[in-house]
């Protein structure tokens, strides 16, 4: 679920840029090489987010609070560079899209990019928060 949310957030910010500079797409039309490359990057990041989520779900089950926190800290720190790299890839892709977009649409695209980058960079923290909240809300066995 987290993977889908990350990809959806990135692609939803990207959608106005792509639709603004292309004619209506036919179902058989393939994405541009840049779009295809970014989609592959987003998919790869989604796989990493799923792995991080699984590791965090295991760690949150630790009975000792100090060990649980240390494990979650280590997992979050280990995946943060992936989130930063994905945000940078997204920024690069969007800058390319903005360069090709009509001037009248660039401000909106820039606003979307500015809003999306902090969210993408905070994915490890968001995943951790969601997992901790779910563990706290779940009844003890």
N, C-alpha and C positions, 0 to 999 in steps of 0.2 A: 504494500500500500504506500509506504513512504517513497519508494522508487517512482511510482506513478505520479505522486504529488510533485516530486522534484522535477521530473521531466515535464510535467504539465505546466508548472510554474515557468520554467525556462522557455518552453515552446509557446506559451500564451503571450509572453512578453515579445517573443519573436514574431508572432503571427501578423500583427499590423505591418511590420516591416516587409515581410515577404509578400503579403497580399497587396501592399501599396505599390510595389514596383513590378508586379507581374500582371499579365492579362488573366482573366478567369481561367483557371486550370481545368484541363480535361482530365477525366479519371485516369487515363493512360499516361499522362505527363509525369515524367520523372523529376525528382527534385534536382536542383542545381548541384554541382559538385561540392560547393561550400555548404549548402544545406545538408546534403548527405553526410558530409564529414562531421558537421556539428551534431547531427542526429546520432551518429555512431558514438561520438564523445559523450553525449547525454545518456545513451544506453549503457555505456561502460561505467559512467558515474553511478547510474542507477543500480548496477550490479554491486558496486562497492558499498553503496548505501544499504542495500539489503544485507550484505555481509556484516557491516557495522551494526545494523539493527539486531541481527542474530547474536553477535558477540555481546552486545549490551543486554539483551534479554537473558542470556546465560549469567552474566555478571550480576544483574540485579537480583538474582535468586540467592546470592551469597548471604548467609545469615549474619555474618559479622559486618556491622555498618562501616567500620574503617576500611576493611578489605574491599567491600563493595564499592565504596567511594573511590578508593585508589584504583581499582580495576576500571571503573567507568571513566575516571580521569585519563588513564593510560589509553583506553580505546578512543576516547574523544580526541586526544592529542595525536594519536596515530593516523586518524582519518581527516584531521583538519587540513593537511596539505592537499588532499584530494579535493576537498570542497573549494579551497582557494584556487587550485588549478582549474577546476571546472568553471568557477566564476570568471576567471581570466579568459578562458576559452570562449565563454558566452559573451564577455565584453568585446573581445576581438571580433567575433562573428557579427555582433550587433553593430559595431563601428563600421564594418564592411557594408552591412545592409544600409546603414544610415548614409554612407557616402554615395550610394547608388539611388537613394530615395529622393523624391522631390523635396525641395526646400521647405515647402509648407507642411510636410509630415515629420520633419526631423525633430522638432521640439517635442512632440508627443512620444516619439521613439526614445529620445534621450531621457524623458521623464520616466518612461517604463524601465529603461535600463538602470537608471539611478535608483529606482525602487527595488528592482530585482537583485542587484548585486549584494546588498547586505543580507538579504534573505538566503541567497545561495551560499554565502560564506558561513552562515550560521546553521547550516543543516546538521552538523554533528551535535551542536548544542540542542537544537530542536528535537532531534531524534531521542537524545538522552532524556530530555524533559518529558517527552511523551511516554517513554518507557518507564521512567520513575513514577510518573503520575498513574499510569496503568497498574503498576505493581502496588502502589499505595492504595489504590481504589479496590483492588482485587481482595476478596476475602481470604483469610489464611486457611490453608487446608487442614 
